[in-house]
């Protein structure tokens, strides 16, 4: 089974090495990991409008060819997961393909939102902060549970990991493989 490895990892300075490590972890659990970086590295020249559209088309083609998604839902540039990753998560959910996700962040969404709100106050006073004791906006864990039957995989020891740490990813991959009957 081919697993689309979604996440903002493509922006890491060591993106290619990170993708290779993730693909190797997937293989150890009976999955074929497909990182979006694989098909877009050749798209490096041309007008930005052509480049982003080409990247979008390549990502859609790769998603079409994959059987499931394993999404890095670690907060990225804000209190929540990466917006592009969330679009991809919804794409798989909408096509009723299995959805799995993990986060290297142990802090709850409400804690991160309150910290962000304190640092950059909302434009409208007294805007509520969602507090359901969840790792992200309720729609994100809801999508993961509906799509894969599991919760977002989080650090079991309650300690936040560096963004590019792979131990929680590996736990998620192992859970997905078991859920899909591969191990």
PLY file of the C-alpha trace (Angstrom):
ply
format ascii 1.0
element vertex 183
property float x
property float y
property float z
element edge 182
property int vertex1
property int vertex2
end_header
0.00 0.00 0.00
1.22 3.46 -0.90
1.18 6.08 1.86
1.17 9.78 0.97
3.46 11.45 3.50
1.86 14.85 3.97
3.25 17.71 5.98
5.25 20.89 5.84
8.44 18.79 6.05
9.10 19.86 2.44
10.16 23.25 3.86
12.86 21.78 6.11
16.48 22.56 5.17
17.10 18.79 5.14
13.83 17.93 3.38
15.29 15.24 1.11
17.01 13.41 3.98
13.87 13.68 6.12
11.75 12.22 3.29
14.24 9.38 2.73
14.19 8.51 6.45
10.37 8.49 6.47
10.24 6.29 3.37
12.63 3.83 5.04
10.45 3.73 8.19
7.37 3.06 6.05
9.13 0.20 4.25
10.03 -1.40 7.59
6.29 -1.54 8.34
5.14 -2.83 4.95
4.14 0.52 3.42
5.48 2.34 0.39
6.04 5.91 1.53
5.55 8.59 -1.09
6.81 12.06 -0.16
5.48 15.00 -2.20
9.06 16.20 -2.48
9.86 13.25 -4.78
7.87 14.51 -7.74
8.42 18.24 -7.43
12.19 18.57 -7.06
12.54 18.95 -10.84
10.14 21.93 -10.82
12.63 24.63 -9.91
12.51 27.18 -12.70
9.95 29.29 -14.43
7.46 31.92 -13.39
6.07 31.40 -9.86
2.50 31.07 -11.22
3.59 28.15 -13.39
5.67 26.57 -10.64
2.98 26.51 -7.95
0.41 25.12 -10.37
2.82 22.40 -11.49
3.54 21.48 -7.86
-0.18 21.37 -7.09
-0.84 19.08 -10.09
2.05 16.77 -9.15
0.80 16.53 -5.55
-2.72 15.69 -6.74
-1.33 13.02 -9.08
0.66 11.52 -6.22
-2.36 11.59 -3.89
-4.47 9.88 -6.58
-1.89 7.09 -6.76
-1.74 6.58 -2.98
-3.98 4.42 -0.81
-3.75 6.37 2.45
-2.30 9.47 4.06
0.03 9.79 7.01
0.00 13.49 7.88
2.45 15.47 9.99
0.02 17.56 12.05
2.69 19.16 14.22
1.81 22.87 14.55
3.47 24.89 11.81
3.67 28.67 11.69
0.85 29.03 14.19
-1.21 27.16 16.75
-2.51 24.59 14.27
-1.25 22.16 11.65
-0.07 23.37 8.24
-2.93 24.60 6.05
-1.77 22.70 2.96
-1.49 19.48 4.96
-5.05 19.97 6.21
-6.29 20.34 2.62
-4.56 17.05 1.77
-6.04 15.39 4.87
-9.52 16.50 3.78
-8.87 15.31 0.24
-8.15 11.76 1.48
-11.08 11.83 3.90
-13.40 12.98 1.10
-12.30 10.06 -1.04
-12.84 7.66 1.86
-9.19 6.65 1.86
-7.58 5.86 5.23
-6.35 8.88 7.19
-3.63 8.77 9.85
-1.85 11.65 11.52
0.68 12.48 14.18
2.04 15.49 16.01
5.37 15.96 17.74
3.74 18.59 19.96
2.41 17.52 23.35
0.70 20.84 24.15
-3.05 21.05 23.60
-4.55 23.27 20.90
-6.16 25.54 23.51
-2.79 26.14 25.22
-1.10 26.99 21.92
-4.02 29.20 20.84
-3.96 31.13 24.11
-0.21 31.65 23.82
-0.60 32.86 20.25
-3.48 35.13 21.24
-1.34 36.63 24.02
1.52 37.27 21.59
-0.65 38.52 18.72
-4.02 39.69 20.04
-7.10 38.98 17.92
-8.48 41.89 15.90
-11.85 41.33 17.57
-11.97 41.50 21.36
-13.14 38.50 23.42
-12.88 35.91 20.64
-13.34 32.46 22.18
-10.57 29.88 22.22
-11.73 26.35 21.44
-11.05 24.17 24.49
-12.03 20.53 24.08
-8.74 19.16 25.37
-7.71 18.19 21.82
-4.36 18.38 19.99
-5.79 20.65 17.25
-9.05 22.23 16.09
-11.79 19.62 16.61
-12.15 19.07 12.86
-8.58 17.75 12.60
-8.75 14.91 15.16
-12.31 14.27 13.97
-11.03 13.71 10.42
-8.26 11.41 11.63
-10.64 9.36 13.79
-13.27 9.10 11.05
-10.71 8.26 8.38
-8.52 5.81 10.25
-10.33 4.86 13.41
-7.46 6.13 15.53
-6.65 9.34 17.36
-3.84 11.64 16.30
-0.63 9.96 17.45
1.03 12.11 20.11
4.17 11.78 22.23
3.26 9.03 24.72
5.49 10.55 27.40
3.85 13.99 27.12
7.09 15.63 25.98
7.16 17.74 22.83
9.71 16.64 20.25
11.62 18.77 17.73
9.58 19.37 14.57
11.66 16.96 12.50
11.91 14.14 15.08
10.76 10.82 13.62
9.91 8.66 16.65
6.24 9.74 16.79
6.00 9.35 13.00
7.24 5.77 13.38
4.67 5.03 16.08
1.95 6.38 13.75
3.21 4.30 10.81
3.23 1.16 12.99
-0.33 1.89 14.16
-1.49 2.46 10.57
0.15 -0.79 9.41
-1.56 -2.72 12.20
-4.91 -1.05 11.50
-4.60 -1.94 7.80
-3.62 -5.53 8.58
-0.07 -5.25 7.25
1.61 -6.46 10.45
0 1
1 2
2 3
3 4
4 5
5 6
6 7
7 8
8 9
9 10
10 11
11 12
12 13
13 14
14 15
15 16
16 17
17 18
18 19
19 20
20 21
21 22
22 23
23 24
24 25
25 26
26 27
27 28
28 29
29 30
30 31
31 32
32 33
33 34
34 35
35 36
36 37
37 38
38 39
39 40
40 41
41 42
42 43
43 44
44 45
45 46
46 47
47 48
48 49
49 50
50 51
51 52
52 53
53 54
54 55
55 56
56 57
57 58
58 59
59 60
60 61
61 62
62 63
63 64
64 65
65 66
66 67
67 68
68 69
69 70
70 71
71 72
72 73
73 74
74 75
75 76
76 77
77 78
78 79
79 80
80 81
81 82
82 83
83 84
84 85
85 86
86 87
87 88
88 89
89 90
90 91
91 92
92 93
93 94
94 95
95 96
96 97
97 98
98 99
99 100
100 101
101 102
102 103
103 104
104 105
105 106
106 107
107 108
108 109
109 110
110 111
111 112
112 113
113 114
114 115
115 116
116 117
117 118
118 119
119 120
120 121
121 122
122 123
123 124
124 125
125 126
126 127
127 128
128 129
129 130
130 131
131 132
132 133
133 134
134 135
135 136
136 137
137 138
138 139
139 140
140 141
141 142
142 143
143 144
144 145
145 146
146 147
147 148
148 149
149 150
150 151
151 152
152 153
153 154
154 155
155 156
156 157
157 158
158 159
159 160
160 161
161 162
162 163
163 164
164 165
165 166
166 167
167 168
168 169
169 170
170 171
171 172
172 173
173 174
174 175
175 176
176 177
177 178
178 179
179 180
180 181
181 182
